[in-house]
Amino acid sequence: MADAETIMVPMADGGEGTVEALTYGSHGQIVATEVTGPLGEKVTAKWGLLGDRISAVVEMAAASGITLVPLEKLNPLVATTYGTGELIQAALNAGCRRLIIGIGGSATNDGGAGMAQALGARLLDEGGKELPWGGAALAKLSRIDISELDRRLAECEVITASDVTNPLCGEQGASRVYGPQKGATEEMCQQLDEALANYAKVIKRDLGINVMDIPGAGAAGGLGAGLIAFLGAKLISGIEIVSEVVGLTNYLKEASLVFTGEGRIDTQTLFGKTVAGVAAKAKACNVPVGALAGEVDGDGKEFSRHGVDAALSITPGPISLRKSMANAEKLIADAAERALQLILIRLKK
């Protein structure tokens, strides 16, 4: 297939890569801002000023993401989204009034409390003292004061790009489903779940918004709930937002074959992830889809029903995660070549 035309389209689902996908797709500009990291350290986070110059894309993972914390230091009891609030503030300072916020890949479980504090909200305990950072502190939340919340937010349209539909609390909530990958033990998950339940109760009483059962409120350790409560955000599938900005459907109409991929393809892939979003749109255009991943675990027939015609692992055999990550580019290229060879065999029949 030496004469094949290959077109690369940046894609993301609200997690890592969303800033780059939307910024480059709209011919915008990447901006770097120093903010507070998940454990209080200073980090340099990038956000995107889109081509229209009034829209910004902020990726919470850049300021409050799990990749910013060494494995041995992960602790959702104290991790904060304060830096995400600082990124939003930077976008406001740049004159942006349409905010697209990607909320995948968090190290936090604070319900967006830190984000709200960075933007001027006061979260107070029974004694009127400001709560410290972290999800555990929300158990002591007694009152919310938004009199000093950044007034520019009232002028903004806030869109939250998310790839999950989990509620804030419960068995499918932020703490129990995603807490363990952020370093939470079973006991910590229970503590965090109860703290978020108290947070939701106070939000309902003081702000008049019931975030408890909203699908997606549990995204990014409950940041979804915080964005709804304090910024009036609308939760929209991240893949839908990115697809629209980069014009994915227009490319698919002219395509004969699509390759997409992610780190691991499993049953979760079918719910709002990049692979599922690309496959659904490709299926609508009658374009076959091949998906490449570091690991594939699931029912191939189920993948096919969702538009993924073939899901292929890039690993040629048993391999350590470290070695796989170190050689990812070559492994992906080799897997794509194997897939195309199979296609050529099929075409020759």
SULFENUR-V666055 format. One record per residue. PSI is psi in whole degrees, -180 to 180 (999 if undefined). Layout:
PSI ; PSI
This chain:
44 ; -25 ; 8 ; 142 ; 125 ; 126 ; 126 ; 129 ; 121 ; 132 ; 156 ; 170 ; 17 ; -18 ; -152 ; 137 ; -10 ; -41 ; -50 ; -45 ; -48 ; -38 ; -50 ; -36 ; -24 ; 7 ; 45 ; -153 ; 134 ; 133 ; 138 ; 133 ; 136 ; 127 ; -180 ; 127 ; 179 ; -33 ; 19 ; -7 ; 161 ; 134 ; 154 ; 116 ; 142 ; 141 ; 169 ; 131 ; 111 ; 169 ; -27 ; -8 ; 1 ; -6 ; 144 ; 148 ; 126 ; 131 ; 112 ; -28 ; -26 ; -28 ; -32 ; 26 ; 158 ; -27 ; -10 ; -7 ; 127 ; 147 ; -42 ; -11 ; -1 ; 129 ; 93 ; -11 ; -31 ; -11 ; 144 ; 152 ; 18 ; -42 ; -31 ; -40 ; -38 ; -35 ; -42 ; -41 ; -39 ; -40 ; -40 ; -42 ; -26 ; 1 ; 7 ; 138 ; 8 ; 114 ; 124 ; 119 ; 113 ; 132 ; 44 ; 161 ; 36 ; 155 ; 3 ; 164 ; 41 ; 11 ; 17 ; 13 ; -45 ; -42 ; -46 ; -40 ; -39 ; -26 ; 8 ; -8 ; 148 ; 125 ; 114 ; 147 ; -174 ; -31 ; 3 ; 10 ; 145 ; 135 ; 145 ; 171 ; 156 ; 156 ; -34 ; -35 ; -22 ; -16 ; -24 ; 5 ; 129 ; -29 ; 146 ; 129 ; 114 ; 19 ; -24 ; 14 ; 137 ; 117 ; -21 ; -21 ; -28 ; -19 ; -1 ; 149 ; 124 ; 121 ; 127 ; 119 ; 111 ; 154 ; 11 ; 160 ; 18 ; 142 ; 175 ; -44 ; 172 ; -172 ; -31 ; 13 ; 180 ; -46 ; -48 ; -35 ; -44 ; -13 ; -45 ; -36 ; -11 ; 10 ; 7 ; 134 ; 174 ; -41 ; -41 ; -39 ; -42 ; -44 ; -45 ; -38 ; -43 ; -37 ; -42 ; -33 ; -41 ; -41 ; -48 ; -38 ; -44 ; -38 ; -45 ; -42 ; -45 ; -28 ; -10 ; 24 ; 126 ; 100 ; -3 ; -46 ; 14 ; 124 ; 129 ; -10 ; -26 ; 0 ; 142 ; 49 ; 30 ; 5 ; -32 ; -44 ; -43 ; -39 ; -37 ; -47 ; -43 ; -25 ; 0 ; 34 ; 151 ; 130 ; 119 ; 144 ; 127 ; -40 ; -33 ; -41 ; -49 ; -43 ; -42 ; -46 ; -42 ; -6 ; 42 ; -44 ; -38 ; -39 ; -41 ; -32 ; -24 ; 1 ; 152 ; -23 ; 142 ; 135 ; 136 ; -177 ; 173 ; -180 ; -45 ; 131 ; 119 ; -164 ; -28 ; -25 ; -30 ; -4 ; 82 ; 1 ; 166 ; -47 ; -47 ; -40 ; -45 ; -44 ; -40 ; -43 ; -35 ; -40 ; -39 ; -24 ; 9 ; 41 ; 127 ; 150 ; 131 ; 133 ; 130 ; 141 ; 159 ; -35 ; 140 ; 124 ; 108 ; -175 ; 115 ; -35 ; -37 ; -41 ; -45 ; -38 ; -24 ; 13 ; -5 ; 103 ; -31 ; 127 ; 118 ; 135 ; 142 ; -12 ; 128 ; -11 ; -169 ; 130 ; 144 ; 155 ; -42 ; -47 ; -39 ; -45 ; -37 ; -27 ; 25 ; -44 ; -47 ; -41 ; -41 ; -45 ; -43 ; -40 ; -41 ; -40 ; -42 ; -41 ; -43 ; -33 ; -40 ; -38 ; -42 ; -41 ; -43 ; -42 ; -28 ; -17 ; 999
